[in-house]
Amino acid sequence: MPKLWSDTIEEHRRTVRDATLDTTAALVARHGLAGVTMSRVAKETGIGRATLYKYFPSVEAIVHAWHERQVGDHLAHLAAIRDRAGDDPGTKLAAVLDAYAVINHHRSPHGRQPHGAEFAQVLHAGARVADAHAQLRTMIADLLRAAAASGDVRDDVSPDELAVFCLHALDAATEAPAQAAVRRLVGITLDALRPR
């Protein structure tokens, strides 16, 4: 079946948007947020400034869109891991917590914010990021609830509280020097969840 003209236009828009997000992220990594301008993004992306402004009003808006895409991809990745992990609630929980720790480890190698505090402040401001964190917390709490019902996880603490504990504990993976340290951190977290 031949492509419709509207499909071709949408594909082109996605391509331009993705190229803009990727180029901006690379520029910010090299030059810092303050060192990136809309003119520079347009030049590096190979599009006109007027076209760029049709998509985004500012560099900060591009950075937000890039981060939202990253967060969405991470949530989809964690959901896919959960769904592939089989039927055992404990196995599902362990697989998702492990994947979350690995994401954190890759997000900021050895705990260093690669783009500075200003970049982190821009990234973590916004309702969509808060919504994504709430979705993640709910996913982990649901896994904990199922694992507690099967006897794999302690039931003397609410799944919502344990979800917050797990997420904060595994945020420490940003400072892990190697994958082996990440795996130990996941093991310690899982040990803390075992029934008493």
N, CA, C and O atoms as a DFTB+ gen file, in Angstrom:
784 C
 N C O
     1  1       0.842      -1.174       0.000
     2  2       0.000       0.000       0.000
     3  2       0.891       1.242       0.000
     4  3       1.771       1.350       0.855
     5  1       0.698       2.173      -0.918
     6  2       1.539       3.368      -0.992
     7  2       1.294       4.280       0.210
     8  3       0.203       4.312       0.778
     9  1       2.343       5.021       0.580
    10  2       2.235       5.959       1.686
    11  2       1.334       7.120       1.314
    12  3       1.362       7.611       0.185
    13  1       0.547       7.545       2.264
    14  2      -0.260       8.734       2.075
    15  2       0.620       9.964       2.251
    16  3       1.630       9.923       2.954
    17  1       0.230      11.049       1.612
    18  2       0.982      12.299       1.718
    19  2       1.074      12.743       3.183
    20  3       2.125      13.209       3.623
    21  1      -0.014      12.601       3.933
    22  2      -0.012      13.003       5.344
    23  2       0.949      12.144       6.167
    24  3       1.559      12.640       7.115
    25  1       1.090      10.865       5.818
    26  2       2.045       9.999       6.514
    27  2       3.478      10.442       6.248
    28  3       4.324      10.422       7.143
    29  1       3.739      10.842       5.005
    30  2       5.076      11.315       4.635
    31  2       5.418      12.590       5.392
    32  3       6.544      12.751       5.863
    33  1       4.459      13.489       5.511
    34  2       4.688      14.742       6.243
    35  2       4.942      14.450       7.713
    36  3       5.859      15.017       8.306
    37  1       4.140      13.572       8.308
    38  2       4.336      13.221       9.723
    39  2       5.696      12.566       9.950
    40  3       6.370      12.849      10.941
    41  1       6.088      11.701       9.039
    42  2       7.397      11.048       9.152
    43  2       8.510      12.094       9.087
    44  3       9.477      12.026       9.847
    45  1       8.371      13.062       8.177
    46  2       9.365      14.135       8.060
    47  2       9.421      14.952       9.351
    48  3      10.508      15.280       9.827
    49  1       8.258      15.282       9.920
    50  2       8.220      16.050      11.174
    51  2       8.906      15.293      12.307
    52  3       9.661      15.876      13.086
    53  1       8.638      13.988      12.395
    54  2       9.293      13.169      13.436
    55  2      10.801      13.147      13.243
    56  3      11.563      13.228      14.207
    57  1      11.225      13.036      11.985
    58  2      12.658      13.004      11.685
    59  2      13.327      14.314      12.095
    60  3      14.386      14.306      12.724
    61  1      12.701      15.444      11.735
    62  2      13.253      16.759      12.100
    63  2      13.272      16.913      13.614
    64  3      14.259      17.388      14.176
    65  1      12.194      16.518      14.275
    66  2      12.117      16.646      15.740
    67  2      13.192      15.791      16.415
    68  3      13.909      16.266      17.294
    69  1      13.296      14.537      16.000
    70  2      14.303      13.654      16.600
    71  2      15.721      14.163      16.352
    72  3      16.562      14.121      17.250
    73  1      15.986      14.636      15.151
    74  2      17.313      15.180      14.843
    75  2      17.604      16.402      15.710
    76  3      18.727      16.583      16.180
    77  1      16.600      17.231      15.916
    78  2      16.778      18.416      16.760
    79  2      17.067      18.017      18.198
    80  3      17.960      18.579      18.831
    81  1      16.319      17.050      18.720
    82  2      16.535      16.594      20.097
    83  2      17.934      16.005      20.265
    84  3      18.648      16.341      21.210
    85  1      18.317      15.129      19.345
    86  2      19.625      14.467      19.442
    87  2      20.770      15.467      19.293
    88  3      21.752      15.405      20.033
    89  1      20.646      16.380      18.345
    90  2      21.691      17.380      18.127
    91  2      21.838      18.284      19.334
    92  3      22.954      18.579      19.762
    93  1      20.719      18.725      19.885
    94  2      20.770      19.610      21.051
    95  2      21.403      18.897      22.245
    96  3      22.227      19.482      22.948
    97  1      21.029      17.653      22.476
    98  2      21.621      16.900      23.586
    99  2      23.133      16.773      23.414
   100  3      23.882      16.908      24.382
   101  1      23.581      16.513      22.189
   102  2      25.023      16.403      21.926
   103  2      25.722      17.749      22.130
   104  3      26.819      17.800      22.687
   105  1      25.098      18.826      21.685
   106  2      25.690      20.161      21.869
   107  2      25.785      20.531      23.350
   108  3      26.801      21.061      23.799
   109  1      24.724      20.248      24.102
   110  2      24.735      20.551      25.529
   111  2      25.808      19.720      26.240
   112  3      26.474      20.212      27.151
   113  1      25.970      18.474      25.826
   114  2      27.008      17.624      26.431
   115  2      28.400      18.202      26.187
   116  3      29.273      18.112      27.050
   117  1      28.606      18.799      25.007
   118  2      29.928      19.353      24.669
   119  2      30.155      20.756      25.223
   120  3      31.260      21.085      25.655
   121  1      29.103      21.586      25.212
   122  2      29.304      23.012      25.486
   123  2      28.555      23.532      26.708
   124  3      28.703      24.699      27.071
   125  1      27.757      22.685      27.344
   126  2      26.938      23.146      28.456
   127  2      25.699      23.851      27.946
   128  3      25.657      24.312      26.805
   129  1      24.695      23.932      28.793
   130  2      23.423      24.523      28.395
   131  2      23.587      25.987      27.975
   132  3      22.992      26.420      26.988
   133  1      24.381      26.737      28.713
   134  2      24.565      28.157      28.413
   135  2      25.303      28.379      27.092
   136  3      25.214      29.459      26.507
   137  1      26.023      27.375      26.627
   138  2      26.799      27.513      25.401
   139  2      26.054      27.102      24.139
   140  3      26.659      27.024      23.070
   141  1      24.762      26.838      24.238
   142  2      23.984      26.386      23.081
   143  2      22.903      27.417      22.770
   144  3      22.147      27.834      23.647
   145  1      22.848      27.813      21.510
   146  2      21.827      28.766      21.054
   147  2      20.941      28.106      20.011
   148  3      21.294      27.075      19.438
   149  1      19.805      28.704      19.778
   150  2      18.898      28.200      18.744
   151  2      19.569      28.249      17.375
   152  3      19.379      27.349      16.557
   153  1      20.353      29.296      17.124
   154  2      21.067      29.403      15.843
   155  2      22.028      28.232      15.659
   156  3      22.128      27.656      14.575
   157  1      22.718      27.899      16.716
   158  2      23.681      26.788      16.652
   159  2      22.966      25.455      16.428
   160  3      23.428      24.617      15.653
   161  1      21.841      25.267      17.112
   162  2      21.059      24.038      16.932
   163  2      20.585      23.933      15.486
   164  3      20.692      22.873      14.869
   165  1      20.057      25.038      14.942
   166  2      19.567      25.037      13.562
   167  2      20.700      24.691      12.595
   168  3      20.526      23.870      11.695
   169  1      21.849      25.316      12.785
   170  2      22.995      25.065      11.897
   171  2      23.444      23.613      11.978
   172  3      23.651      22.966      10.951
   173  1      23.595      23.099      13.195
   174  2      24.078      21.719      13.381
   175  2      23.059      20.686      12.891
   176  3      23.433      19.617      12.407
   177  1      21.782      21.012      13.019
   178  2      20.737      20.096      12.580
   179  2      20.551      20.148      11.068
   180  3      20.085      19.192      10.449
   181  1      20.927      21.293      10.487
   182  2      20.782      21.443       9.042
   183  2      19.410      21.931       8.618
   184  3      18.960      21.671       7.502
   185  1      18.753      22.638       9.517
   186  2      17.451      23.219       9.181
   187  2      17.514      24.719       9.406
   188  3      18.410      25.213      10.091
   189  1      16.574      25.438       8.836
   190  2      16.525      26.881       9.020
   191  2      16.044      27.249      10.405
   192  3      15.319      26.490      11.047
   193  1      16.460      28.440      10.869
   194  2      16.030      28.898      12.190
   195  2      14.518      29.047      12.260
   196  3      13.905      28.722      13.277
   197  1      13.919      29.534      11.189
   198  2      12.463      29.703      11.189
   199  2      11.769      28.357      11.351
   200  3      10.772      28.249      12.066
   201  1      12.295      27.334      10.689
   202  2      11.737      25.989      10.824
   203  2      11.914      25.487      12.249
   204  3      10.993      24.904      12.821
   205  1      13.084      25.709      12.822
   206  2      13.339      25.275      14.195
   207  2      12.344      25.921      15.158
   208  3      11.809      25.256      16.045
   209  1      12.101      27.215      14.980
   210  2      11.168      27.910      15.868
   211  2       9.728      27.439      15.694
   212  3       8.906      27.651      16.585
   213  1       9.406      26.811      14.579
   214  2       8.068      26.217      14.416
   215  2       7.901      25.011      15.340
   216  3       6.790      24.686      15.759
   217  1       9.018      24.356      15.651
   218  2       8.993      23.168      16.501
   219  2       9.181      23.509      17.980
   220  3       8.505      22.944      18.841
   221  1      10.096      24.429      18.273
   222  2      10.469      24.720      19.656
   223  2      10.713      26.215      19.841
   224  3      11.288      26.860      18.963
   225  1      10.281      26.775      20.977
   226  2      10.502      28.202      21.207
   227  2      11.883      28.540      21.776
   228  3      12.323      29.686      21.698
   229  1      12.571      27.531      22.354
   230  2      13.848      27.816      23.015
   231  2      14.681      26.540      23.158
   232  3      14.192      25.428      22.958
   233  1      15.951      26.737      23.508
   234  2      16.827      25.591      23.773
   235  2      16.290      24.800      24.966
   236  3      16.307      23.569      24.961
   237  1      15.815      25.516      25.987
   238  2      15.270      24.838      27.174
   239  2      14.087      23.947      26.802
   240  3      13.939      22.853      27.346
   241  1      13.246      24.411      25.878
   242  2      12.104      23.601      25.440
   243  2      12.586      22.336      24.725
   244  3      11.990      21.268      24.868
   245  1      13.657      22.465      23.963
   246  2      14.220      21.287      23.281
   247  2      14.762      20.305      24.312
   248  3      14.544      19.098      24.207
   249  1      15.469      20.828      25.306
   250  2      16.037      19.969      26.353
   251  2      14.918      19.251      27.112
   252  3      15.041      18.065      27.420
   253  1      13.828      19.965      27.413
   254  2      12.678      19.319      28.068
   255  2      12.117      18.196      27.201
   256  3      11.842      17.102      27.693
   257  1      11.951      18.471      25.914
   258  2      11.390      17.455      25.004
   259  2      12.326      16.252      24.908
   260  3      11.865      15.111      24.871
   261  1      13.628      16.496      24.868
   262  2      14.609      15.399      24.831
   263  2      14.484      14.547      26.088
   264  3      14.471      13.318      26.015
   265  1      14.392      15.209      27.248
   266  2      14.310      14.484      28.507
   267  2      13.005      13.698      28.613
   268  3      13.001      12.564      29.090
   269  1      11.902      14.294      28.170
   270  2      10.623      13.584      28.177
   271  2      10.689      12.337      27.302
   272  3      10.145      11.290      27.652
   273  1      11.355      12.463      26.170
   274  2      11.507      11.286      25.300
   275  2      12.334      10.219      26.005
   276  3      11.993       9.037      25.951
   277  1      13.415      10.620      26.666
   278  2      14.259       9.667      27.398
   279  2      13.464       8.959      28.494
   280  3      13.521       7.737      28.629
   281  1      12.725       9.745      29.268
   282  2      11.941       9.178      30.373
   283  2      10.878       8.213      29.836
   284  3      10.682       7.128      30.383
   285  1      10.202       8.616      28.768
   286  2       9.194       7.744      28.155
   287  2       9.797       6.445      27.654
   288  3       9.216       5.372      27.818
   289  1      10.977       6.553      27.038
   290  2      11.670       5.346      26.566
   291  2      12.042       4.438      27.732
   292  3      11.930       3.216      27.637
   293  1      12.488       5.046      28.842
   294  2      12.855       4.243      30.012
   295  2      11.643       3.536      30.603
   296  3      11.724       2.363      30.968
   297  1      10.520       4.243      30.698
   298  2       9.303       3.612      31.222
   299  2       8.854       2.456      30.323
   300  3       8.464       1.397      30.814
   301  1       8.910       2.665      29.028
   302  2       8.521       1.604      28.088
   303  2       9.461       0.410      28.213
   304  3       9.026      -0.740      28.153
   305  1      10.757       0.689      28.389
   306  2      11.755      -0.376      28.559
   307  2      11.463      -1.192      29.823
   308  3      11.497      -2.422      29.795
   309  1      11.178      -0.500      30.926
   310  2      10.881      -1.195      32.179
   311  2       9.597      -2.012      32.076
   312  3       9.528      -3.122      32.602
   313  1       8.590      -1.478      31.409
   314  2       7.336      -2.222      31.223
   315  2       7.570      -3.466      30.371
   316  3       6.995      -4.520      30.643
   317  1       8.410      -3.352      29.344
   318  2       8.711      -4.510      28.493
   319  2       9.454      -5.579      29.287
   320  3       9.185      -6.771      29.131
   321  1      10.379      -5.160      30.128
   322  2      11.112      -6.121      30.966
   323  2      10.151      -6.814      31.931
   324  3      10.209      -8.030      32.114
   325  1       9.281      -6.036      32.536
   326  2       8.263      -6.610      33.440
   327  2       7.423      -7.657      32.710
   328  3       7.171      -8.740      33.238
   329  1       7.000      -7.330      31.512
   330  2       6.114      -8.218      30.763
   331  2       6.824      -9.471      30.252
   332  3       6.187     -10.506      30.052
   333  1       8.137      -9.384      30.039
   334  2       8.904     -10.544      29.552
   335  2       9.405     -11.437      30.676
   336  3       9.882     -12.542      30.415
   337  1       9.308     -10.984      31.914
   338  2       9.939     -11.687      33.034
   339  2       9.179     -12.927      33.491
   340  3       9.609     -13.589      34.436
   341  1       8.083     -13.252      32.858
   342  2       7.335     -14.446      33.248
   343  2       6.230     -14.120      34.222
   344  3       5.820     -12.968      34.360
   345  1       5.747     -15.163      34.903
   346  2       4.582     -15.001      35.772
   347  2       4.937     -14.841      37.251
   348  3       4.096     -14.407      38.038
   349  1       6.157     -15.180      37.638
   350  2       6.532     -15.124      39.047
   351  2       6.718     -13.669      39.491
   352  3       7.565     -12.964      38.943
   353  1       5.927     -13.207      40.488
   354  2       6.007     -11.809      40.922
   355  2       7.391     -11.393      41.421
   356  3       7.836     -10.276      41.156
   357  1       8.070     -12.282      42.137
   358  2       9.408     -11.956      42.633
   359  2      10.411     -11.774      41.507
   360  3      11.268     -10.892      41.563
   361  1      10.298     -12.610      40.488
   362  2      11.194     -12.506      39.326
   363  2      10.938     -11.219      38.567
   364  3      11.874     -10.542      38.143
   365  1       9.664     -10.883      38.396
   366  2       9.304      -9.630      37.703
   367  2       9.893      -8.438      38.451
   368  3      10.512      -7.561      37.849
   369  1       9.694      -8.413      39.773
   370  2      10.196      -7.307      40.587
   371  2      11.712      -7.185      40.472
   372  3      12.235      -6.091      40.257
   373  1      12.413      -8.300      40.613
   374  2      13.876      -8.282      40.542
   375  2      14.351      -7.789      39.174
   376  3      15.308      -7.019      39.092
   377  1      13.695      -8.224      38.109
   378  2      14.096      -7.819      36.755
   379  2      13.916      -6.320      36.552
   380  3      14.776      -5.661      35.969
   381  1      12.795      -5.781      37.034
   382  2      12.531      -4.341      36.859
   383  2      13.480      -3.511      37.724
   384  3      14.006      -2.501      37.257
   385  1      13.705      -3.915      38.966
   386  2      14.629      -3.166      39.816
   387  2      16.046      -3.188      39.252
   388  3      16.752      -2.181      39.296
   389  1      16.457      -4.333      38.726
   390  2      17.782      -4.431      38.108
   391  2      17.884      -3.490      36.910
   392  3      18.873      -2.770      36.764
   393  1      16.874      -3.496      36.064
   394  2      16.890      -2.637      34.875
   395  2      16.882      -1.163      35.270
   396  3      17.560      -0.352      34.641
   397  1      16.124      -0.810      36.303
   398  2      16.092       0.576      36.764
   399  2      17.476       1.009      37.267
   400  3      17.927       2.118      36.981
   401  1      18.133       0.139      38.007
   402  2      19.476       0.464      38.506
   403  2      20.453       0.660      37.352
   404  3      21.284       1.567      37.386
   405  1      20.354      -0.186      36.336
   406  2      21.239      -0.059      35.171
   407  2      20.982       1.267      34.447
   408  3      21.922       1.940      34.024
   409  1      19.715       1.634      34.307
   410  2      19.380       2.929      33.689
   411  2      20.028       4.063      34.483
   412  3      20.623       4.969      33.899
   413  1      19.916       4.017      35.798
   414  2      20.526       5.058      36.629
   415  2      22.037       5.085      36.464
   416  3      22.641       6.156      36.399
   417  1      22.636       3.927      36.397
   418  2      24.091       3.857      36.243
   419  2      24.533       4.501      34.930
   420  3      25.538       5.212      34.893
   421  1      23.795       4.256      33.866
   422  2      24.148       4.827      32.566
   423  2      23.758       6.300      32.453
   424  3      24.347       7.048      31.673
   425  1      22.779       6.700      33.223
   426  2      22.268       8.070      33.158
   427  2      23.324       9.086      33.551
   428  3      23.435      10.138      32.922
   429  1      24.082       8.794      34.558
   430  2      25.070       9.739      35.061
   431  2      26.257       8.950      35.589
   432  3      26.317       8.635      36.778
   433  1      27.211       8.626      34.705
   434  2      28.313       7.743      35.104
   435  2      29.020       8.199      36.374
   436  3      29.508       9.325      36.474
   437  1      29.056       7.302      37.321
   438  2      29.767       7.486      38.583
   439  2      29.251       8.683      39.367
   440  3      29.998       9.294      40.131
   441  1      27.975       9.021      39.184
   442  2      27.358      10.055      39.994
   443  2      27.673      11.472      39.577
   444  3      27.236      12.397      40.261
   445  1      28.394      11.704      38.510
   446  2      28.711      13.058      38.071
   447  2      27.641      13.524      37.098
   448  3      27.383      12.864      36.091
   449  1      27.023      14.646      37.391
   450  2      26.048      15.225      36.462
   451  2      26.841      15.779      35.283
   452  3      27.567      16.760      35.445
   453  1      26.718      15.170      34.090
   454  2      27.596      15.537      32.991
   455  2      27.386      16.932      32.434
   456  3      28.266      17.443      31.741
   457  1      26.257      17.570      32.708
   458  2      25.994      18.861      32.084
   459  2      25.861      19.982      33.095
   460  3      25.509      21.102      32.723
   461  1      26.127      19.718      34.344
   462  2      26.078      20.757      35.353
   463  2      24.729      20.874      36.035
   464  3      23.731      20.300      35.600
   465  1      24.733      21.637      37.123
   466  2      23.542      21.793      37.943
   467  2      22.422      22.501      37.186
   468  3      21.250      22.168      37.358
   469  1      22.779      23.474      36.350
   470  2      21.758      24.208      35.593
   471  2      20.983      23.252      34.687
   472  3      19.759      23.337      34.585
   473  1      21.706      22.345      34.032
   474  2      21.077      21.366      33.150
   475  2      20.136      20.473      33.946
   476  3      19.011      20.224      33.513
   477  1      20.574      19.990      35.094
   478  2      19.745      19.123      35.937
   479  2      18.489      19.852      36.386
   480  3      17.407      19.266      36.425
   481  1      18.629      21.133      36.724
   482  2      17.477      21.908      37.161
   483  2      16.454      22.043      36.042
   484  3      15.254      21.923      36.285
   485  1      16.912      22.290      34.823
   486  2      16.004      22.397      33.680
   487  2      15.320      21.060      33.422
   488  3      14.119      21.021      33.156
   489  1      16.074      19.965      33.498
   490  2      15.519      18.650      33.202
   491  2      14.433      18.229      34.176
   492  3      13.417      17.660      33.776
   493  1      14.646      18.504      35.438
   494  2      13.748      17.937      36.445
   495  2      12.601      18.851      36.821
   496  3      11.796      18.513      37.688
   497  1      12.517      20.004      36.178
   498  2      11.350      20.860      36.356
   499  2      10.316      20.441      35.324
   500  3      10.664      20.184      34.171
   501  1       9.096      20.371      35.706
   502  2       8.058      20.064      34.720
   503  2       7.107      18.993      35.195
   504  3       7.493      18.021      35.844
   505  1       5.843      19.202      34.848
   506  2       4.786      18.296      35.290
   507  2       4.903      16.931      34.636
   508  3       4.596      15.921      35.270
   509  1       5.341      16.875      33.376
   510  2       5.418      15.579      32.695
   511  2       6.445      14.666      33.342
   512  3       6.228      13.458      33.441
   513  1       7.555      15.229      33.781
   514  2       8.569      14.419      34.463
   515  2       8.009      13.913      35.790
   516  3       8.230      12.760      36.161
   517  1       7.284      14.778      36.504
   518  2       6.656      14.348      37.764
   519  2       5.648      13.233      37.502
   520  3       5.562      12.278      38.274
   521  1       4.885      13.353      36.413
   522  2       3.934      12.300      36.052
   523  2       4.653      10.990      35.755
   524  3       4.195       9.923      36.163
   525  1       5.764      11.064      35.056
   526  2       6.529       9.853      34.732
   527  2       7.066       9.199      36.001
   528  3       7.050       7.974      36.124
   529  1       7.544      10.012      36.946
   530  2       8.029       9.451      38.215
   531  2       6.882       8.789      38.983
   532  3       7.067       7.749      39.615
   533  1       5.703       9.399      38.923
   534  2       4.538       8.801      39.580
   535  2       4.176       7.472      38.918
   536  3       3.831       6.513      39.609
   537  1       4.251       7.406      37.597
   538  2       3.982       6.149      36.881
   539  2       4.982       5.076      37.287
   540  3       4.616       3.919      37.490
   541  1       6.249       5.469      37.406
   542  2       7.288       4.520      37.808
   543  2       7.025       4.019      39.225
   544  3       7.101       2.819      39.490
   545  1       6.716       4.939      40.130
   546  2       6.431       4.549      41.518
   547  2       5.247       3.591      41.576
   548  3       5.262       2.625      42.339
   549  1       4.224       3.856      40.771
   550  2       3.047       2.983      40.735
   551  2       3.413       1.605      40.184
   552  3       2.960       0.587      40.707
   553  1       4.229       1.571      39.133
   554  2       4.655       0.288      38.568
   555  2       5.383      -0.551      39.616
   556  3       5.097      -1.737      39.779
   557  1       6.326       0.075      40.325
   558  2       7.101      -0.640      41.348
   559  2       6.189      -1.070      42.495
   560  3       6.311      -2.193      42.986
   561  1       5.274      -0.193      42.933
   562  2       4.357      -0.542      44.028
   563  2       3.462      -1.713      43.639
   564  3       3.201      -2.591      44.461
   565  1       2.992      -1.734      42.398
   566  2       2.155      -2.852      41.940
   567  2       2.943      -4.162      41.936
   568  3       2.423      -5.209      42.320
   569  1       4.193      -4.092      41.501
   570  2       5.045      -5.292      41.519
   571  2       5.294      -5.762      42.950
   572  3       5.266      -6.960      43.232
   573  1       5.538      -4.807      43.852
   574  2       5.746      -5.147      45.259
   575  2       4.494      -5.756      45.880
   576  3       4.581      -6.701      46.664
   577  1       3.337      -5.218      45.533
   578  2       2.059      -5.733      46.046
   579  2       1.875      -7.191      45.629
   580  3       1.502      -8.036      46.441
   581  1       2.142      -7.474      44.352
   582  2       1.999      -8.845      43.850
   583  2       3.029      -9.764      44.502
   584  3       2.722     -10.907      44.843
   585  1       4.254      -9.261      44.674
   586  2       5.305     -10.084      45.287
   587  2       5.016     -10.326      46.763
   588  3       5.348     -11.391      47.284
   589  1       4.409      -9.366      47.445
   590  2       4.031      -9.564      48.851
   591  2       2.926     -10.607      48.951
   592  3       2.934     -11.440      49.857
   593  1       1.970     -10.561      48.017
   594  2       0.865     -11.529      48.025
   595  2       1.367     -12.952      47.785
   596  3       0.774     -13.914      48.272
   597  1       2.461     -13.082      47.033
   598  2       3.009     -14.420      46.762
   599  2       4.024     -14.857      47.823
   600  3       4.548     -15.969      47.767
   601  1       4.296     -13.974      48.788
   602  2       5.232     -14.326      49.856
   603  2       6.684     -14.028      49.542
   604  3       7.563     -14.393      50.322
   605  1       6.962     -13.375      48.421
   606  2       8.340     -13.056      48.041
   607  2       8.865     -11.787      48.702
   608  3      10.075     -11.588      48.810
   609  1       7.952     -10.935      49.140
   610  2       8.320      -9.628      49.694
   611  2       7.603      -9.439      51.023
   612  3       6.493      -9.935      51.216
   613  1       8.235      -8.730      51.923
   614  2       7.649      -8.450      53.231
   615  2       6.317      -7.731      53.076
   616  3       6.111      -6.970      52.131
   617  1       5.414      -7.987      54.025
   618  2       4.104      -7.352      53.972
   619  2       3.845      -6.475      55.196
   620  3       2.713      -6.057      55.438
   621  1       4.911      -6.197      55.975
   622  2       4.759      -5.367      57.164
   623  2       4.957      -3.880      56.867
   624  3       4.823      -3.046      57.763
   625  1       5.273      -3.550      55.624
   626  2       5.421      -2.168      55.176
   627  2       4.604      -2.042      53.902
   628  3       4.588      -2.964      53.086
   629  1       3.932      -0.927      53.719
   630  2       3.055      -0.784      52.550
   631  2       3.882      -0.794      51.254
   632  3       5.011      -0.304      51.233
   633  1       3.323      -1.347      50.193
   634  2       4.012      -1.363      48.902
   635  2       4.385       0.036      48.410
   636  3       5.407       0.207      47.745
   637  1       3.564       1.034      48.733
   638  2       3.877       2.405      48.308
   639  2       5.144       2.909      49.001
   640  3       5.990       3.540      48.367
   641  1       5.275       2.631      50.299
   642  2       6.481       3.034      51.026
   643  2       7.700       2.267      50.522
   644  3       8.779       2.838      50.358
   645  1       7.519       0.972      50.278
   646  2       8.637       0.169      49.768
   647  2       9.060       0.627      48.371
   648  3      10.243       0.574      48.035
   649  1       8.111       1.073      47.564
   650  2       8.446       1.563      46.220
   651  2       9.345       2.788      46.321
   652  3      10.334       2.896      45.597
   653  1       9.005       3.707      47.212
   654  2       9.833       4.903      47.411
   655  2      11.227       4.489      47.891
   656  3      12.238       5.011      47.420
   657  1      11.266       3.541      48.840
   658  2      12.557       3.038      49.323
   659  2      13.395       2.477      48.173
   660  3      14.572       2.812      48.040
   661  1      12.791       1.627      47.346
   662  2      13.521       0.996      46.235
   663  2      14.075       2.040      45.268
   664  3      15.236       1.970      44.864
   665  1      13.247       2.997      44.904
   666  2      13.684       4.007      43.942
   667  2      14.829       4.852      44.495
   668  3      15.792       5.149      43.789
   669  1      14.714       5.231      45.760
   670  2      15.799       6.020      46.356
   671  2      17.065       5.186      46.516
   672  3      18.166       5.673      46.260
   673  1      16.918       3.947      46.934
   674  2      18.090       3.078      47.102
   675  2      18.805       2.877      45.773
   676  3      20.034       2.917      45.709
   677  1      18.035       2.663      44.716
   678  2      18.653       2.366      43.419
   679  2      19.103       3.620      42.674
   680  3      19.825       3.521      41.682
   681  1      18.689       4.790      43.138
   682  2      19.259       6.021      42.589
   683  2      20.758       6.090      42.880
   684  3      21.501       6.778      42.180
   685  1      21.192       5.379      43.907
   686  2      22.618       5.341      44.238
   687  2      23.452       4.682      43.145
   688  3      24.677       4.803      43.147
   689  1      22.808       3.990      42.215
   690  2      23.546       3.369      41.108
   691  2      24.246       4.405      40.241
   692  3      25.167       4.065      39.498
   693  1      23.821       5.676      40.325
   694  2      24.518       6.713      39.559
   695  2      25.957       6.868      40.030
   696  3      26.810       7.355      39.287
   697  1      26.227       6.454      41.268
   698  2      27.574       6.587      41.808
   699  2      28.360       5.282      41.791
   700  3      29.510       5.242      42.231
   701  1      27.757       4.232      41.295
   702  2      28.449       2.938      41.248
   703  2      29.568       2.995      40.210
   704  3      29.343       3.451      39.089
   705  1      30.767       2.539      40.564
   706  2      31.888       2.634      39.628
   707  2      31.858       1.596      38.501
   708  3      32.535       1.761      37.487
   709  1      31.071       0.526      38.680
   710  2      31.042      -0.537      37.668
   711  2      29.740      -1.314      37.790
   712  3      29.012      -1.193      38.775
   713  1      29.462      -2.122      36.755
   714  2      28.238      -2.938      36.747
   715  2      28.180      -3.877      37.945
   716  3      27.101      -4.121      38.486
   717  1      29.316      -4.402      38.364
   718  2      29.317      -5.320      39.517
   719  2      28.789      -4.613      40.765
   720  3      28.065      -5.215      41.559
   721  1      29.142      -3.353      40.940
   722  2      28.651      -2.579      42.082
   723  2      27.149      -2.334      41.965
   724  3      26.437      -2.334      42.968
   725  1      26.671      -2.124      40.740
   726  2      25.228      -1.953      40.516
   727  2      24.494      -3.220      40.920
   728  3      23.467      -3.152      41.595
   729  1      25.009      -4.378      40.513
   730  2      24.374      -5.659      40.848
   731  2      24.357      -5.880      42.365
   732  3      23.374      -6.389      42.901
   733  1      25.438      -5.500      43.062
   734  2      25.459      -5.641      44.522
   735  2      24.400      -4.747      45.156
   736  3      23.724      -5.153      46.101
   737  1      24.256      -3.533      44.637
   738  2      23.255      -2.609      45.150
   739  2      21.844      -3.171      44.969
   740  3      21.011      -3.068      45.869
   741  1      21.582      -3.759      43.816
   742  2      20.277      -4.389      43.577
   743  2      20.079      -5.541      44.566
   744  3      18.993      -5.692      45.126
   745  1      21.109      -6.347      44.782
   746  2      21.016      -7.465      45.728
   747  2      20.710      -7.005      47.138
   748  3      19.894      -7.613      47.830
   749  1      21.361      -5.929      47.571
   750  2      21.106      -5.382      48.915
   751  2      19.663      -4.891      49.021
   752  3      18.995      -5.105      50.033
   753  1      19.197      -4.232      47.965
   754  2      17.822      -3.726      47.954
   755  2      16.826      -4.880      48.024
   756  3      15.864      -4.827      48.792
   757  1      17.051      -5.908      47.234
   758  2      16.163      -7.074      47.257
   759  2      16.200      -7.774      48.611
   760  3      15.165      -8.229      49.097
   761  1      17.386      -7.867      49.232
   762  2      17.485      -8.468      50.570
   763  2      16.639      -7.716      51.572
   764  3      16.001      -8.332      52.426
   765  1      16.618      -6.376      51.487
   766  2      15.830      -5.570      52.418
   767  2      14.327      -5.797      52.236
   768  3      13.540      -5.527      53.144
   769  1      13.935      -6.293      51.065
   770  2      12.517      -6.519      50.786
   771  2      12.020      -7.897      51.227
   772  3      10.814      -8.143      51.271
   773  1      12.948      -8.786      51.549
   774  2      12.547     -10.160      51.877
   775  2      11.667     -10.194      53.125
   776  3      11.819      -9.361      54.019
   777  1      10.756     -11.149      53.185
   778  2       9.886     -11.257      54.387
   779  2      10.695     -11.441      55.653
   780  3      11.737     -12.096      55.636
   781  1      10.229     -10.875      56.742
   782  2      10.905     -11.009      58.024
   783  2      10.330     -12.184      58.780
   784  3      10.765     -12.473      59.895
